[in-house]
């Protein structure tokens, strides 16, 4: 598995890739994270919540891995 986050371009389609992780196994826990600036997560919102303003939202890839692992058939 590999995680990618991208920023939408001004014209409203396509995106600019901002970060790509190295490959990691769905079968093994990971400590990898993606850090996305809060202003991009809350883009278009009139007010960014104060507890995340001027910071980054950290996505733990382990949480995502745990959720999708049961949905992927095992290889034989």
Secondary structure, DSSP 8 states (H G I E B T S, - for coil): ---EEEEE-TTSSSEEEEEE-----TTS----EEEEEHHHHTTT-SS--TTTTTSEEEEEHHHHHHHHHTTS----
